[in-house]
């Protein structure tokens, strides 16, 4: 006849817990806003994350556009850099544009994240990200017919691998298991790609690098921490 007060209290607990979480979030946000140093760091890191996502999209769209305009490029058969020496001017232009603009974006992204975090492993990770962006610009400006192309391309791959491994180490130290698992999966895909032909491995490695940057940026925007 009378409602079960125990059950009603059980139903109320999740609601109360959710309200308490929101209150804590608002309180922490107000503290951050009141502290200009923390607020500036938060804003800088968030802007850097959006810039990182933008750079990934610019490179990816430019790559797709170059492939469409070239008309003969095949995934796993042709090297990505083949687009830089395509017989179609538009394809060459799109590839160069994506490498240069994307590279500049990655350099700015890495620099901003470095300024936003004091952890040494994070600083090292994004210092390597800056160098990756520089090498990507070099890949775009110096095509396969030049002597400088391969040093830039090989350096880009090595630096990217080092950045991902160091980032994984930081995630494990900070007990960020979800982020670490995503990095392991991405890096695992890259390692498996090495079993295939060189063009397949190169294209897959680039996709893995872009995915890793996108995931790291999205994670900060979602969780508000680096």
C-alpha positions in Angstrom: 0.0 0.0 0.0 2.8 2.4 0.9 5.8 2.9 -1.5 9.0 1.1 -0.7 11.2 3.9 0.6 14.3 1.7 0.2 13.7 1.4 -3.6 12.9 5.1 -3.9 16.2 5.9 -2.3 18.0 3.5 -4.7 16.5 5.3 -7.6 17.5 8.7 -6.2 21.2 7.8 -5.7 22.3 7.9 -9.4 20.5 11.2 -9.8 22.2 12.7 -6.8 25.6 11.3 -7.9 25.1 12.9 -11.3 24.2 16.3 -9.7 27.2 16.1 -7.4 29.5 15.4 -10.4 28.2 18.4 -12.2 28.6 20.6 -9.2 32.3 19.4 -8.8 32.9 20.1 -12.5 31.4 23.6 -12.3 33.4 24.3 -9.1 36.6 23.2 -10.8 35.8 25.2 -13.9 35.2 28.4 -11.8 38.5 27.8 -10.0 40.3 27.5 -13.4 38.7 30.6 -14.7 39.6 32.6 -11.6 43.2 31.5 -11.9 44.5 33.3 -15.1 47.5 31.0 -15.4 45.5 27.8 -15.3 42.8 29.3 -17.6 45.4 30.4 -20.1 47.0 26.9 -20.2 43.6 25.2 -20.6 42.6 27.5 -23.4 45.9 27.1 -25.2 45.8 23.3 -25.0 42.2 23.2 -26.2 43.0 25.5 -29.1 46.0 23.3 -29.9 43.7 20.2 -30.0 41.3 21.8 -32.5 44.3 22.8 -34.5 45.6 19.2 -34.5 42.3 17.9 -35.7 42.1 20.6 -38.4 45.6 19.6 -39.6 44.7 16.0 -39.8 41.6 16.8 -41.8 43.5 19.1 -44.2 46.1 16.4 -44.9 43.5 13.7 -45.3 41.3 15.6 -47.6 44.2 16.8 -49.7 45.4 13.2 -50.0 42.0 12.0 -51.1 41.7 14.9 -53.5 45.1 14.1 -55.0 44.2 10.4 -55.4 40.9 11.3 -57.2 42.6 13.8 -59.5 45.5 11.4 -60.3 43.1 8.6 -61.2 45.8 5.9 -61.3 47.0 5.8 -57.7 46.2 2.5 -55.9 46.4 1.9 -52.1 49.0 -0.7 -51.3 50.5 -0.5 -54.8 51.7 3.0 -55.1 53.7 5.0 -52.6 51.9 8.0 -51.1 54.8 10.2 -52.3 54.1 9.1 -55.9 51.3 11.7 -55.8 54.0 14.3 -55.6 55.3 13.4 -59.0 51.9 12.7 -60.6 51.4 13.6 -64.3 48.3 15.5 -63.2 49.2 19.0 -62.0 46.2 19.2 -59.7 47.2 16.0 -57.9 50.7 17.3 -57.3 49.4 20.6 -56.0 46.9 18.9 -53.7 49.5 16.6 -52.3 52.0 19.5 -51.7 49.3 21.7 -50.2 48.3 18.9 -47.7 51.9 18.2 -46.7 52.8 21.9 -46.2 49.7 23.1 -44.5 49.3 19.9 -42.5 52.9 20.1 -41.4 52.7 23.7 -40.3 49.6 22.8 -38.3 51.3 19.9 -36.6 54.3 22.1 -35.7 52.0 24.7 -34.2 50.0 22.0 -32.4 53.1 20.3 -30.9 54.5 23.7 -29.8 51.2 24.7 -28.0 50.9 21.3 -26.2 54.5 21.6 -25.1 53.8 24.9 -23.5 50.6 23.6 -21.8 52.1 20.6 -19.9 55.0 20.3 -17.5 55.5 16.5 -17.8 58.8 15.7 -19.4 57.5 12.8 -21.5 54.7 14.9 -22.9 57.1 17.7 -23.8 59.4 15.2 -25.5 56.4 13.6 -27.4 55.3 16.9 -28.8 58.8 18.1 -29.5 58.9 15.1 -31.8 55.5 16.1 -33.2 57.0 19.4 -34.2 59.8 17.6 -36.0 57.3 15.3 -37.7 55.5 18.4 -39.0 58.8 19.8 -40.3 59.6 16.5 -42.1 56.1 16.4 -43.6 56.6 19.8 -45.1 59.9 18.6 -46.5 58.2 15.5 -48.0 55.7 17.9 -49.7 58.3 20.4 -51.0 60.9 17.9 -52.2 59.3 15.1 -54.3 60.7 11.7 -55.2 62.9 13.1 -57.9 65.0 15.0 -55.4 67.8 13.8 -53.0 66.2 15.4 -50.0 62.9 13.5 -50.2 63.9 10.2 -48.7 65.8 11.6 -45.7 62.6 13.6 -44.9 60.3 10.6 -45.4 62.4 8.2 -43.4 62.9 10.8 -40.6 59.1 11.4 -40.5 58.5 7.6 -40.0 61.1 7.2 -37.3 60.1 10.3 -35.4 56.4 9.3 -35.5 57.1 5.9 -34.1 59.2 7.4 -31.3 56.5 10.0 -30.4 53.8 7.3 -30.2 55.9 5.0 -28.0 56.9 7.8 -25.6 53.2 9.0 -25.4 52.2 5.4 -24.6 54.8 5.4 -21.8 53.3 8.6 -20.3 49.8 7.2 -20.5 50.9 4.1 -18.6 52.7 6.1 -15.9 49.7 8.4 -15.5 47.3 5.3 -15.4 45.4 6.6 -18.4 44.4 3.1 -19.4 41.8 4.1 -22.0 44.2 6.3 -23.8 47.0 3.7 -23.6 44.7 1.0 -25.0 43.9 3.2 -28.0 47.5 3.9 -28.6 48.4 0.2 -28.4 45.7 -0.6 -31.0 46.9 2.1 -33.4 50.5 1.1 -33.0 49.6 -2.6 -33.4 47.9 -1.8 -36.7 51.0 -0.1 -37.8 53.2 -3.0 -36.9 51.0 -5.5 -38.7 51.2 -3.3 -41.8 54.9 -3.9 -41.9 54.2 -7.5 -42.9 52.8 -6.2 -46.2 54.5 -4.5 -49.2 56.3 -1.2 -48.6 53.6 0.9 -50.3 51.0 -0.7 -48.1 53.1 -0.2 -45.0 53.8 3.5 -45.8 50.1 4.4 -46.4 48.9 2.5 -43.3 51.6 4.1 -41.2 50.5 7.6 -42.3 46.9 6.7 -41.5 48.0 5.4 -38.1 49.9 8.6 -37.3 46.9 10.8 -38.3 44.5 8.6 -36.3 46.8 8.8 -33.2 46.9 12.6 -33.4 43.2 12.8 -33.9 42.5 10.5 -30.9 44.8 12.5 -28.7 43.2 15.8 -29.6 39.7 14.4 -29.2 40.6 12.9 -25.8 41.8 16.3 -24.5 38.7 18.1 -25.8 36.5 15.4 -24.1 38.3 14.9 -20.8 40.0 18.4 -20.4 43.4 17.0 -19.7 46.5 16.2 -21.8 
